[in-house]
């Protein structure tokens, strides 16, 4: 009886927080779902009318939607590839004892704490600017023509900026997993004549598999909604070359003032994100069970 009363009291005390969190999530989603079925344009106030599924039809058949979806997948895949490969390499380097190891680790992790808009501005004006950027200076020093990164390679440039932000996160997770590896296994493999590459492939990589799956899951969830870096650097251009789903929804809402179409795009983005999350969770669950 006492245990039952304790559980009831605990649930009663937790209920306000749970209800507040539930309302915080459900109310905006419900409003977005409602607006997605309306013909609602901010330039024509008071003329809202029921549109059914027309907003979804227009959004999904928009020529920019296919490009935005492909750019979203390429952006997520590119950042994951760079952060996993680079994070593994940095984790291996930082796991070695050397002078100033603590300071180097702090410097490696620091970019993760920089706001996306700030890092995008730094890359745009200090590194990638075709006239006075550092990359342009390096190219001219080598006798090469500077590259206008944001105009000629917009999606690649955004991918590099986002990867630079998320590389510290992958490095931290992989370094933590690497430090839990039993040194006796590596010493035994070395005594048996295994070289550095063999030890990495057959001992280190299998040990890092679970940490890598966690990095993939967490990064994917956040990378599907990349927005600030695109807004600050390329504005989705040139044309739609760097437009992803999130920026396309923004363009519908705040550039075309089409609240109904943007709401439909938001619901589509939520559905796609949940499908990807469900797929990754199942895939990671099988990996962890194995």
N, C-alpha and C positions, 0 to 999 in steps of 0.2 A: 504493500500500500504506500509506504513511504517513497519507494522508488518511483511509483506511478505519479505521485504528487510532485516529486522533484522534476520528472520529465515534463509534466504539464506546466509547471512554473517556468521551466527553461524555455519551452515553446512560447509561452505567453510573453516572456521578456524579449524574445527574438522577433516576435511577430511585427512590431512597428518597423524595424529595420528591413525585414523581408518585404512588407507591404510597400514601403517607400521605394525600395529598389525595384520592385515589380512595376509600380506606377511610373518610375523614372524611365524604364525600358519600354513598357507597353504603350503608354500614352503617345509618345512621338511616333512609334511604329504604327499605331492605329490611325493617327492623323495622316501619316504619309500614305497609308493604304486607302484611306477615304479620299484624299486629294487625287490619288492616281486614277480614280474613276470619274473625275470632273474635268470639264474643259475650263481651265482656270488660268487666265493670263493676267499678270499684274498691270499691264497697260490697259486692260478693260475691266476695271473694278465694277462689281455689282452685276456682271453678266455671266456668272458661273452657271453651268448647266451640266446635267448628267451626260457623260460620254461613253459609259460602259468600258469596253476593253480597247477603245480606239487609241488611247495613249500608249498602251503596251504594243499595239500593232505598229504605230508610227515609230516608237523607239526601237523596236526590234528590227524593223525594215529600213531604218535610217542607214544610208551607206557608211556613215561614220561608226556605226555600232560594230561591224565586223572588224574594222581597223582597230578600234579601241579595245576590243576583246583580245585580238592578237597581240597588241602592244602590252596589254596587262600581263598576258602569259609570258611574253618575252622578257618583260621587266622582272617579273617574279623569278623566272628561271635563271636569268643572267645574274641577278643579285645572289640567289642561292648558290650558284656555281662558284662565284667569286668568293663569297664569304666562307663556304665550306673548305675550298681549297686553300685560300689565304689564311683562314682561321686555324686550320690544321698545321700549316707551315709555321705560323707565328707561335702556336702553342708548343710545338716541338722546340723552337728556338728559345722561348721563354722558360721552358722546363729545364734548360741547361744552366748550371751555376756560372755566374759571371759577375764582375764588379758593377754595382749600380742596378742590380736586377729589379729591386723594388721601384725605383724611379722609372725604369723602362716600362715596367708593367703598367704603372700609372699613366704614362704617356700614351701607351697603346690603347688603353681603355677610354681615355679622355674624349675622343670624338663621339662616343655614344651619348654623352651628356650635352652636346651642342644642339641647339634647336634646329630643326630642319630648314627653316627660312634663313637662319644665319649661315649654316653650312652651304646652302645653295648660293647665297650671295657671295660667299668667299670663293667658291669654285667658279662662279660666273665672272666675277670682276678681277680676281687676283690670279687665278690659274688658267682659265680657259679663254680669256679675252684675246681676240685675234691680233690686237695691236700692242697692248702693254701687259698682257698676262705672262706668267712665268713659263708656261708651255711655249708661247710664241717666242720668248727670249731664248729658250733652249734651242728651238728650231732654227732661229736666225744665227745662233752661235755655231751651229753645225752646218750652216750654209744651206738650210732647207727652207721651204716656203711654209710659213705658219698656217695652221689649220684653224678654220672657223668652226670649232667643235659644235656649238649649239645650233648652227645653221646646217652644216653638212652632215653631222652625226648626232642628231638630237636625242634619239632614244638611247644610243650608246652612252652619251654624256650623262643623261639622267640616271642610267643604270650605274655608272661609275660613282656618281654623287651619293646615291642611296646605298650602294655597296660599301663605300667609305664609312658611312654612318653605322651600318650594321656589322661590319667586320669586327669591332671590339666585342660585341655581344657573343658572336660565334667563338672568338678567341677565348673569352672568359669561360664559357661553358666547356669547350674542348680542353682547355688547360686544367680545369678542375677535374675532368674525367681522366686526363692523362696522369695527374698526380696520384690518382688512386690505383694506378697500375702497379702490380707487385714487381719490384725490381728483381726478385729472384728468378722470375720467368725470363726476363731479358738476359740476365747473367747466365742462366742455364743454356739459353739459345746461343749465346756468344761462345760459351765453352764448347758447344757442339759444332761450332764452325759456321754458324749462320751469320751472314753479312748484314750490314745496316739496312739494305733494301728488304732482305728476307724477314728481318725482325719487324720492320715497319708493316709489311704486307700481312704477315701471318700472326703477329702478336698485337701490335699497336692498333691497326685499323679495326680488327674485330672488337677490341676493347672500346674503341670510340664509336662503335655503331649506334649504340643507344643514345649517346649524347648528340650525335649527328641527327638522329630522327627527331629529337626534341627541338633542336635548332631549326630544322626544316618546318616543323609544325608551327612554332611560335612566329618565325619570320614570315611564313606564308600568310598567316592571318593578318599581320600588320601590313605586309607589302601589297596586298590586294587593294588597300585604301590609300596608296601614295598619292599625295596631292600637292603639298606645299612646294616640293622641289620642282614640279612641273610648272606651277603657277609663277614662281619666281624666275625661272630660267628660260623656258621656251614658250609658255602660254599654250601648250599643246601643239605647237607648230614645229616647222613650217607646214602649213596645211593641217593634216591630222597625224603627222608622222610620230609625234610623241604624246598623243592623246590616249589616256587610258579610260576605263569605265568611270572612275571617280571624277575625272576632269570633264568627261562628257556630260555627266549629271550636273556638274557645276555650270557648264556652258548653257545647258537647257534652262536652268533656274535663274541664274543671275546675269547672263548675257542675252538670252532670248526671252526672259521673263515668263517662261512657260512652266508654271508650277505643276500643272497636271502631268506634263511629259516628264519633268524632272522627278516627280514622285514615283511615276511608273519606272523610270530608270533606277531610282533608289531601291525599289522593291526587287527589281531584276538583279541588282548588285548584291542585295542581301541573300537572295536565293542562290546565286552563283557562289558566294562566299561560304554559305552553309554546305553546299554540295562538295566544295573543295575540302572544307573542314571535316566533314563526315568521311570522305575518302581517305584523308590523311590519318584521321584518328583510327580507322580500321586498319590501315596499313601499318601504322606505328604499333597498334595493339598486337598485331601478329608478330611484328619484329621483337617486341618486348617479351612476348610469350616464348618465342624461340630462344 
